[in-house]
Amino acid sequence: MEDQPITPHAVPVFDANGNLTYVGDDGRRYVVGPLPALEQANVDQVMQRLLAGQSLFAELESLASQWLEQVCGPDLSRAAALALLLSSLDRALDPGETDHQG
């Protein structure tokens, strides 16, 4: 059985150790990474922006799930489709890329 991606259940938060974490839809807590070196005021601003973007993130999640459902099939596994989606988004959102279509 292939591993399925874990969907965040809530917006990421910083834990007591300064790690960015989220609770997955499986109920487990996941560590995204350590908090970058920021002053407390900057941490508060980052958290406010994350909270403000929560509904848009949920919409992105929904669209990504719909896309996966539409393209997955016998010739394209969910894991391969997810890898394709993430690498495509990474390239599309990379400010250093100059060959974007659009």
Buried (B, 14 or more C-beta within 10 A) or exposed (E): EEEEEEEBEEBBBBEEEEBBBBBBEEEEEBEEEEBEEEEEEEBEEBBEEBEEEEEEEEEEEEEBEEBBEEBBEEEEEBEEBBEBBEEEEEEEEEEEEEEEEE
